[in-house]
């Protein structure tokens, strides 16, 4: 599976920004797409092409989603070589100054729409292939995978930008692409419909051949449905919809994953971050990566699709040559470090204090912070490098570690949250305790926490579940989106800013509630599509 997803289909190079009607005219001797979709191999290749854009993290700049999910929250600071200039686009996002010309946001927008375009193309042909061309069970499974992926790309977009154009067809002309923004609710309705359709077609994890572990499964669709309904239930994202119904749906779908017995928690939390346990019992949905020797630089003139491995490894590893000579982005904050309870083993699996190895204070310590994110760095037991601790990479920018989009612990915490909001405390506490007991932490009612350096207190159930999400999923790109859907981004980020040094506060702009929960629509896309309108408060 790790290698299959990186086979690019000949179908996927359709542009939807510079098409003209003459492209639809048949050319003498030219094969049409219907001449490609003639067997199972072609259908699998087309489906594999739909997976690929979610692996992309690089164009002319880097754009992994944790630039938003971690760095915009209280979990992390930007990092890099300098406080401001290294990835200034991310500096502006972090400090509420992002404008529509932001390159990181542009690439996020474009990569996800390319994924949607590939899905639309595959769905225009695969469902109509005859039984002589493709086994019907495989055909239905591939359709399920593609519809899941189309929903996933749209969910990434709606969480960042709000409403976007709803395109569920193959774009063949400029007129087709010049569409206004659908509302966020319309996009979310579409996502739910896609995921429910996919769930009915997909196979369980246990039904997949071992070489296909890593493809989308029924459990992944169920978990994504839970995540989407949690988003819909949130106080910021709910726009007159019945929150009760959304909580009930989140409880149902997360409960389906749990009841399937297809997944479980690893006995050791650290197993989630090694290669030996990839696509294992705790992996519900992972973006697949593989290492290979190609450098990330040169020859592509700002195009997308050149990240075969996971750039997160080199982006987040320490800048110290003694530890790897990485680039030091996404540095865990002191606020996150101090949030961990005493003796919580997850802290040292999540955060590495590099103070003993610092070689250049200006490059490696920002605002008194020498932390680096450890989960995707593949440090060996003794932290040694040059062979990434315990194996040798062909190229240091091609990390092989999958991105864990949804782990089973996340599903348990979604189930706990939905039940708690519905007043069902007993199952909520049981799911919460299951996550805590894996790391030998006290059960609910028997521990205290401290928020932003305040006095320790025994949390109520809602606070306990939110605290647990932060600890369990830290530096996995979830925190910002949780704060937004809970409707507490403003109060949390203001409270966080109050704990910062005067130097760090001097960099921050003012968080405007009702504006900064979203980010600006890229100006380049607005020029290509004049029907687009900008989010309020941005230019």
C-alpha positions in Angstrom: 0.0 0.0 0.0 2.8 2.5 0.9 4.2 2.3 -2.6 0.9 1.8 -4.5 -0.4 5.2 -3.4 2.5 7.0 -5.1 1.7 5.7 -8.6 0.4 8.6 -10.4 -2.4 7.9 -12.8 -2.3 9.4 -16.3 -5.7 10.7 -15.6 -4.9 13.1 -12.9 -3.2 15.9 -14.7 -6.5 17.7 -15.6 -6.2 21.4 -14.9 -9.2 23.3 -13.6 -7.8 26.7 -13.7 -6.9 27.1 -17.4 -9.3 25.0 -19.3 -11.0 26.0 -22.6 -13.9 24.5 -24.5 -11.7 23.4 -27.4 -10.1 20.9 -25.1 -13.3 18.9 -25.3 -13.1 18.4 -29.1 -11.9 15.0 -30.1 -8.5 14.9 -31.8 -7.7 12.4 -34.7 -6.1 9.3 -33.3 -6.3 10.5 -29.7 -7.5 8.0 -27.0 -10.3 9.2 -24.7 -10.6 8.5 -21.0 -13.1 5.8 -21.8 -10.2 3.9 -23.5 -8.3 4.0 -20.2 -11.0 2.6 -17.9 -11.1 -0.9 -19.3 -9.9 -3.1 -16.5 -9.3 -3.4 -12.7 -5.7 -2.1 -13.0 -6.9 1.1 -14.5 -9.6 1.6 -11.8 -7.1 0.9 -9.0 -4.6 3.3 -10.6 -7.2 6.1 -10.8 -8.2 5.5 -7.1 -4.6 5.6 -6.1 -4.3 9.0 -7.8 -7.1 10.3 -5.6 -5.1 9.4 -2.5 -2.0 11.2 -3.5 -2.8 15.0 -2.9 -3.4 14.4 0.8 0.3 13.5 1.0 1.5 16.8 -0.4 3.3 19.2 1.9 5.4 21.2 -0.5 5.0 23.6 -3.5 7.2 26.7 -3.5 6.7 26.6 0.3 5.7 24.0 2.9 2.1 23.5 4.0 1.4 20.6 6.3 -1.9 21.0 8.1 -0.2 21.2 11.6 0.9 24.7 10.6 -2.7 25.5 11.5 -3.7 22.7 13.9 -0.7 23.1 16.2 1.1 26.4 15.6 -2.1 28.6 15.5 -3.1 27.1 18.9 -1.6 27.3 22.4 0.3 24.0 21.8 3.2 25.4 19.7 5.3 28.3 18.5 6.4 28.5 14.9 10.1 27.7 15.3 12.5 27.5 12.4 15.8 29.4 12.1 14.3 32.8 12.9 11.3 34.0 14.9 9.9 36.0 12.0 11.5 35.5 8.6 11.7 31.7 8.3 8.2 30.8 7.0 6.9 34.3 7.5 3.5 33.1 6.1 3.2 30.9 9.2 4.3 33.7 11.4 1.5 35.8 10.1 -1.0 33.0 10.6 0.2 32.4 14.2 -0.2 36.1 15.1 -3.6 36.8 13.4 -2.1 38.8 10.5 -2.7 36.4 7.6 -3.8 38.0 4.4 -5.2 36.6 1.2 -1.7 36.4 -0.4 -0.5 33.9 2.1 1.3 31.1 0.2 0.7 28.4 2.8 -3.0 28.9 2.6 -2.9 29.0 -1.2 -1.3 25.6 -1.4 -3.6 24.1 1.1 -6.6 25.3 -0.9 -5.2 24.2 -4.2 -3.9 20.7 -3.1 -7.3 19.8 -1.6 -9.2 21.0 -4.7 -6.8 18.9 -6.9 -7.8 15.9 -4.8 -11.5 16.7 -5.3 -10.9 17.0 -9.1 -9.2 13.6 -9.2 -12.1 12.1 -7.2 -14.6 13.7 -9.6 -12.8 12.3 -12.6 -12.6 8.8 -11.2 -16.2 8.8 -10.2 -17.2 9.8 -13.7 -16.0 6.4 -15.0 -15.4 3.7 -12.4 -19.1 3.3 -11.4 -19.9 2.6 -15.1 -17.3 -0.1 -15.8 -18.9 -3.4 -16.7 -18.6 -6.6 -14.8 -16.3 -7.9 -17.6 -13.9 -5.1 -16.7 -13.8 -5.2 -12.9 -15.0 -7.4 -10.1 -18.2 -5.8 -8.7 -17.0 -6.0 -5.0 -13.8 -4.3 -5.8 -15.6 -1.7 -7.9 -17.9 -0.8 -5.0 -15.0 -0.7 -2.5 -13.0 1.7 -4.8 -16.1 3.9 -5.2 -16.3 4.0 -1.4 -12.7 5.0 -1.0 -13.0 7.7 -3.6 -16.1 9.2 -2.1 -14.5 9.1 1.4 -11.5 11.0 0.0 -13.6 13.6 -1.7 -15.4 14.2 1.6 -12.0 14.3 3.4 -10.7 17.0 1.1 -13.8 19.1 1.5 -13.7 18.7 5.3 -10.1 20.0 5.3 -11.2 23.0 3.3 -14.4 23.9 5.3 -12.6 23.8 8.6 -10.0 26.3 7.4 -11.9 28.6 5.0 -15.6 28.0 5.7 -17.8 27.7 2.6 -16.1 27.0 -0.7 -17.3 26.1 -4.2 -19.1 22.8 -4.3 -17.7 20.9 -7.3 -18.9 17.3 -7.7 -18.4 17.0 -11.5 -15.5 17.0 -14.0 -14.5 20.6 -14.9 -14.0 21.0 -18.6 -14.2 24.8 -19.1 -13.6 28.1 -17.3 -17.4 28.5 -17.1 -17.6 25.3 -15.1 -15.0 26.5 -12.6 -16.5 30.0 -12.0 -18.7 29.0 -9.1 -19.7 31.0 -6.1 -19.0 29.7 -2.6 -21.5 27.2 -1.2 -22.3 27.8 2.5 -20.4 25.9 5.2 -23.6 24.0 6.0 -24.1 23.0 2.4 -20.5 21.7 2.3 -21.0 19.8 5.5 -24.2 18.3 4.3 -22.4 17.1 1.2 -19.5 15.6 3.3 -22.0 13.7 5.5 -23.8 12.3 2.4 -20.5 11.2 0.9 -19.2 9.6 4.0 -22.5 7.7 4.7 -22.5 6.4 1.1 -18.8 5.4 1.4 -19.4 3.7 4.8 -21.9 1.3 3.2 -19.5 0.4 0.4 -16.2 0.1 2.3 -14.7 -3.1 3.8 -13.7 -3.7 7.4 -10.0 -3.6 8.2 -10.0 -7.3 8.9 -11.3 -8.0 5.3 -8.4 -6.2 3.6 -5.4 -8.0 2.3 -2.2 -7.2 4.2 -0.8 -5.3 1.3 -3.9 -3.1 1.3 -3.7 -2.1 4.9 -3.6 1.7 4.8 -6.4 2.0 2.3 -9.7 3.6 3.5 -11.9 1.2 5.5 -15.4 1.2 6.9 -14.0 2.1 10.3 -12.3 5.1 8.9 -15.6 6.3 7.4 -17.4 5.8 10.6 -14.7 7.7 12.6 -14.7 10.6 10.0 -18.5 10.8 10.4 -18.1 11.1 14.1 -15.5 13.9 13.6 -17.7 15.8 11.2 -20.7 15.6 13.5 -18.6 16.8 16.4 -17.6 19.8 14.2 -21.2 20.5 13.4 -22.2 20.4 17.0 -19.7 23.0 18.0 -20.9 26.3 19.3 -18.9 28.3 16.7 -19.7 26.0 13.8 -23.3 25.3 14.6 -25.5 27.7 12.6 -29.0 27.0 13.8 -28.7 23.2 13.4 -29.9 21.0 16.2 -26.7 20.3 18.3 -28.5 17.4 20.0 -28.8 15.6 16.7 -25.1 16.2 15.9 -24.0 14.8 19.3 -26.3 11.8 18.8 -24.7 11.1 15.4 -21.2 11.5 16.7 -22.0 9.1 19.5 -23.5 6.6 17.0 -20.6 6.6 14.6 -17.8 6.6 17.1 -19.7 3.8 18.9 -19.8 1.8 15.7 -16.0 1.9 15.5 -15.7 0.8 19.1 -18.3 -2.0 18.7 -16.6 -3.4 15.6 -13.7 -4.7 17.6 -11.5 -3.9 14.7 -9.3 -1.5 16.7 -7.8 -1.2 20.1 -5.2 0.8 22.0 -1.5 -0.2 21.7 -0.2 -1.4 25.0 2.5 1.2 24.8 1.7 4.8 23.7 5.1 5.1 22.0 4.2 2.3 19.6 2.1 4.9 17.7 5.3 6.6 16.6 7.4 3.8 15.3 7.6 2.0 11.9 7.1 -1.4 13.4 3.5 -0.7 14.4 2.4 1.2 11.3 -1.2 0.5 10.2 -1.6 -1.5 13.4 -4.4 -2.0 15.8 -4.7 1.7 16.8 -4.5 3.1 13.3 -8.0 4.0 12.1 -7.1 6.3 9.3 -3.5 7.2 8.3 -2.0 9.1 5.4 0.6 6.7 3.9 4.2 7.8 3.3 7.3 6.0 2.1 10.9 7.0 2.0 12.8 7.3 -1.3 16.0 9.1 -2.3 14.8 12.1 -4.3 15.7 15.5 -2.9 12.9 18.0 -2.2 14.6 20.8 -4.1 15.0 21.9 -7.7 13.4 21.3 -11.0 9.7 21.7 -10.3 9.1 25.4 -10.7 6.7 25.7 -7.8 4.5 22.7 -8.8 2.7 20.4 -6.4 3.2 16.7 -6.0 6.9 16.4 -5.2 6.6 15.2 -1.6 6.8 11.4 -1.7 7.9 11.1 1.9 6.7 12.9 5.0 8.4 16.3 5.2 7.2 16.6 8.8 10.2 14.6 10.0 12.8 17.1 8.8 10.6 20.1 9.4 10.1 19.3 13.1 13.5 17.7 14.1 15.9 19.8 16.1 18.2 22.2 14.3 21.1 20.9 16.3 23.6 18.9 14.3 24.0 16.6 17.3 20.4 15.5 17.0 19.7 15.6 13.3 20.2 19.0 11.7 16.5 19.4 11.0 14.6 22.6 10.6 13.1 23.1 14.1 9.5 24.1 13.2 6.4 23.4 15.3 8.1 23.8 18.7 5.9 22.6 21.6 5.0 25.6 23.9 5.8 25.9 27.5 2.1 26.1 28.0 1.6 22.6 26.6 4.6 21.2 28.5 3.2 22.5 31.8 -0.3 21.2 31.1 0.8 17.5 31.4 0.1 16.0 34.8 3.0 14.8 36.9 4.3 11.4 35.8 2.3 11.4 32.5 4.6 9.4 30.2 3.1 11.0 27.1 4.9 14.3 27.8 8.3 12.9 27.1 7.1 11.0 24.1 5.6 14.2 22.7 8.2 16.8 23.7 12.0 16.7 23.6 13.9 19.3 25.6 17.1 19.9 23.4 18.9 22.2 25.9 21.8 19.8 26.3 22.4 19.7 22.6 21.9 23.3 21.6 24.7 24.6 19.2 23.3 28.0 18.2 21.0 29.8 20.7 19.6 32.3 18.2 18.7 29.5 15.7 17.4 26.9 18.2 15.9 28.8 21.2 13.0 31.1 20.6 11.4 33.0 23.5 13.3 30.8 25.9 12.0 27.6 24.3 14.4 24.7 23.4 11.6 22.1 22.9 11.1 20.2 19.7 8.1 18.0 18.7 9.1 14.3 19.0 6.2 12.2 17.6 7.1 12.3 13.9 10.8 12.8 14.3 11.8 9.1 14.6 14.5 9.7 17.2 16.1 6.5 18.3 16.3 5.4 22.0 19.6 7.2 22.5 18.6 10.2 20.3 21.6 9.7 18.2 21.9 10.7 14.5 23.3 10.4 11.6 21.2 7.3 11.0 17.9 8.7 12.4 18.5 6.9 15.6 18.0 3.3 14.4 17.8 3.2 10.6 19.3 5.1 7.7 17.2 7.2 5.3 18.1 7.5 1.7 17.3 11.3 2.0 16.7 13.2 5.2 13.7 15.0 3.9 11.7 11.8 3.0 10.3 10.6 6.3 8.6 7.2 6.0 6.3 7.6 9.1 2.6 7.7 8.2 0.5 10.7 9.4 -1.9 9.4 12.0 -5.1 11.2 11.1 -7.4 9.2 13.4 -6.2 6.9 16.1 -8.5 4.7 18.2 -7.8 6.8 21.3 -9.2 9.8 19.3 -12.4 7.7 18.6 -12.7 6.9 22.3 -12.4 10.5 23.2 -15.0 11.5 20.6 -17.3 8.9 22.0 -16.7 10.2 25.5 -17.4 13.8 24.4 -20.6 13.0 22.6 -21.9 11.0 25.5 -21.0 13.7 28.0 -22.8 16.4 26.0 -25.9 14.1 25.9 -25.8 13.6 29.6 -24.6 10.0 29.5 -21.8 10.3 32.0 -21.1 6.6 32.7 -20.1 5.6 29.1 -18.2 9.0 28.8 -16.2 8.3 31.9 -15.5 4.7 30.8 -14.1 5.8 27.5 -12.1 8.6 29.1 -10.6 6.2 31.6 -9.7 3.7 29.0 -7.4 6.2 27.3 -5.9 7.3 30.7 -5.4 3.7 31.9 -3.3 2.9 28.8 -0.7 5.3 30.2 -1.3 4.3 33.9 -2.8 7.7 34.8 -5.4 8.0 37.6 -9.1 7.6 36.6 -11.6 10.4 36.4 -12.3 12.0 39.8 -8.9 11.0 41.2 -6.6 13.7 39.7 -6.3 17.4 39.4 -5.1 19.6 36.6 -3.8 23.2 36.2 -4.9 25.5 33.4 -2.4 28.2 32.2 -0.4 27.9 35.4 -3.4 28.4 37.7 -4.0 26.5 40.9 -4.6 22.8 40.5 -8.3 21.7 40.6 -10.3 18.5 40.1 -11.9 18.9 36.6 -15.6 18.4 35.8 -16.2 15.8 33.0 -16.2 18.3 30.1 -13.0 19.9 31.3 -11.4 16.5 31.8 -12.3 15.2 28.3 -11.0 18.4 26.7 -7.8 18.2 28.8 -7.3 14.6 27.8 -7.7 15.4 24.1 -5.0 18.0 24.5 -2.6 15.5 26.2 -3.3 12.4 24.2 -3.3 14.1 20.8 -0.7 16.9 21.4 1.3 17.9 18.3 -0.9 15.8 16.0 -2.6 18.9 14.4 -5.9 18.7 16.3 -5.8 21.4 19.0 -6.7 24.5 17.0 -9.7 22.8 15.4 -10.9 21.7 18.8 -10.7 25.2 20.2 -12.7 26.5 17.2 -15.5 24.0 17.3 -15.8 24.3 21.1 -16.3 28.1 20.6 -13.4 28.9 23.0 -10.7 30.0 20.6 -10.9 33.6 21.6 -10.8 33.1 25.4 -8.2 30.4 25.2 -5.8 32.3 23.0 -6.3 35.5 25.1 -5.6 33.6 28.3 -2.5 32.0 26.6 -1.2 35.4 25.5 -1.4 36.6 29.1 1.1 34.0 30.1 3.7 34.9 27.5 6.7 37.1 28.0 6.6 40.7 26.9 8.8 39.8 24.0 6.6 37.1 22.7 3.4 39.2 23.2 5.0 42.0 21.1 4.7 39.8 18.0 1.0 39.0 18.4 -1.9 40.8 16.8 -5.4 40.9 18.3 -7.6 37.9 17.9 -11.0 39.1 16.6 -13.8 36.7 17.6 -16.0 35.8 14.6 -13.1 36.5 12.2 -10.0 34.7 13.1 -11.6 31.3 13.6 -11.3 31.1 9.7 -8.6 32.1 7.3 -8.7 34.1 4.1 -9.6 32.8 0.8 -6.4 32.9 -1.3 -6.3 35.9 -3.6 -4.9 33.8 -6.5 -8.0 31.7 -6.5 -10.2 34.8 -6.3 -8.5 36.1 -9.5 -9.1 32.8 -11.2 -12.7 32.6 -10.1 -14.3 36.0 -9.9 -17.4 34.5 -8.3 -15.5 33.9 -5.0 -16.0 36.3 -2.1 -13.6 36.9 0.8 -14.2 35.9 4.4 -15.2 38.9 6.6 -12.3 40.8 8.1 -9.7 39.8 5.5 -8.4 41.5 2.4 
